[in-house]
């Protein structure tokens, strides 16, 4: 009988995935209650510094249509690409109606 990796080896105890080693002591992100503000390695992200790149409405409709089809149990096939592109080119209200129809098939 051959041994598996789980039968032998070091003891794999619980490790806090939010803990980071910093100079020999453990730092937790986000800081635990009572932990001072300077006990973590990175500053929290600044929402104002995010890139402002929007997605084209047609691309958004295409992605939403893919998601609606998949959620309705009809995963799009590669040969469906042309039909999805054509439907995505339609207005937002038509696309919303198609998604509503798909949502009610559940």
Secondary structure by P-SEA (a helix, b strand, c coil): ccccccccccccccccccccccccbbbbccccccccccccccccccccccccccccaaaaaaaaaaaaaaaacccccccaaaaaaaaaaccaaaaaaaaaaaaacc
